[in-house]
Amino acid sequence: MGFLTDTTHMHIFTWVVGVVLFLVAASMANGTKGKKITHMFLRLFYVLIIITGAALFFKHMSIDSMLYGIKFVLGILTIGFMEMVLVRGSKGKNTGLMWILFIVALLATMFVGFKLPMGFNFFA
C-alpha cells in the first residue's frame, strides 16, 4: 500500500504544481526570460504528471479500467490545452477558446479522478 499512496500523492503534487506553474506562466508578459524559464519547468512537470499518471493507470487498470482510461485521456487533453494556451499566447493569437477548453478539461479530469476508487470521494 505504500507505493500506491506515494504514487497517488506524487501525482497530486505534480499536477497541482503544474497548474500553478501554468497560471504563473500565463500571467507573465510575452517574450520575457522568466516566462520562458517557467514554461520550461512546466514542460518538465508535464512529463512528471504523465509518468505518475501512467504508473497509477497501469497499476489499477484492472479495477474500473474504463474510468482510469477516460481520466488518462482527459489528463493528456488538459496538458495539451495548457500548452496551446501558452504557445498561442506567445505567438499573439487568440487564446479565449483554448482557455475555455482547458478549464472544461481540467474540471472533467478532476471530476473523473475524484470518482475513481483510489481518489478522494468528494461527491459521495
C-alpha positions in Angstrom: 0.0 0.0 0.0 3.0 2.3 0.5 3.8 2.6 -3.3 0.2 3.3 -4.1 -0.1 6.1 -1.6 3.3 7.5 -2.6 2.4 7.4 -6.3 -1.0 9.0 -5.7 0.4 11.7 -3.6 3.2 12.3 -6.1 0.7 12.5 -8.9 -1.5 15.0 -7.0 1.6 17.1 -6.1 2.8 17.2 -9.7 -0.5 18.3 -11.2 -1.0 20.9 -8.5 2.5 22.3 -9.2 1.8 22.1 -12.9 -1.4 24.1 -12.7 0.3 26.7 -10.5 3.2 27.0 -12.9 0.8 27.2 -15.9 -1.1 30.1 -14.2 2.1 31.9 -13.4 3.5 31.4 -16.9 0.2 32.5 -18.5 0.1 35.7 -16.4 3.7 36.7 -17.3 4.5 39.1 -20.2 5.2 37.5 -23.5 8.9 37.3 -24.6 10.4 37.6 -21.1 13.1 35.2 -19.9 11.0 34.5 -16.8 8.1 33.3 -18.9 10.4 31.1 -21.0 12.0 29.6 -17.9 8.7 29.0 -16.2 7.4 27.4 -19.4 10.3 25.0 -19.5 9.8 24.0 -15.8 6.1 23.5 -16.7 7.1 21.1 -19.5 9.2 19.1 -17.1 6.1 18.8 -14.8 4.1 17.7 -17.8 6.4 14.8 -18.1 6.2 14.1 -14.4 2.4 14.3 -14.5 2.3 11.8 -17.3 4.7 9.4 -15.7 2.9 9.3 -12.4 -0.5 9.2 -14.1 0.7 6.3 -16.2 2.1 4.5 -13.2 -1.3 4.8 -11.5 -3.1 3.8 -14.7 -1.1 0.6 -15.2 -1.2 -0.3 -11.5 -5.1 -0.1 -11.4 -6.2 -0.8 -15.0 -7.9 -4.0 -13.9 -10.1 -2.1 -11.4 -12.7 0.1 -13.3 -10.2 0.4 -16.1 -12.6 2.4 -18.3 -12.7 5.3 -15.8 -8.9 5.2 -15.4 -8.6 5.3 -19.2 -11.0 8.2 -19.5 -9.1 10.1 -16.9 -5.8 9.3 -18.6 -7.1 10.7 -21.9 -8.7 13.8 -20.2 -5.4 14.4 -18.4 -3.5 14.4 -21.7 -6.1 16.7 -23.2 -5.7 19.1 -20.2 -2.0 19.2 -20.7 -2.4 19.8 -24.4 -4.8 22.7 -23.8 -2.3 24.2 -21.2 0.4 24.1 -23.8 -1.8 25.5 -26.5 -2.8 28.5 -24.3 0.9 29.3 -23.7 2.1 28.8 -27.2 -0.8 30.6 -28.9 -0.4 33.4 -26.4 3.3 33.8 -27.1 2.5 34.0 -30.8 -0.1 36.7 -30.2 -3.0 34.6 -31.3 -6.4 34.5 -29.6 -6.4 32.1 -26.6 -10.1 32.5 -25.4 -11.3 29.2 -26.8 -8.2 27.4 -25.5 -8.8 28.8 -22.0 -12.4 27.5 -22.1 -11.3 24.1 -23.3 -8.5 24.0 -20.7 -11.0 24.8 -17.8 -13.5 22.3 -19.1 -10.9 19.6 -19.5 -9.3 20.3 -16.1 -12.7 20.1 -14.3 -13.7 16.9 -16.2 -10.3 15.4 -15.3 -10.6 16.3 -11.7 -14.2 15.1 -11.5 -13.3 11.7 -13.0 -10.2 11.5 -10.8 -12.2 12.1 -7.7 -14.8 9.5 -8.7 -12.1 6.7 -9.1 -11.9 4.1 -6.4 -8.4 5.4 -5.4 -9.5 9.0 -5.5 -11.0 11.2 -2.8 -14.7 10.8 -2.9 -15.9 14.4 -2.6 -19.1 13.6 -4.5 -20.4 10.7 -2.3 
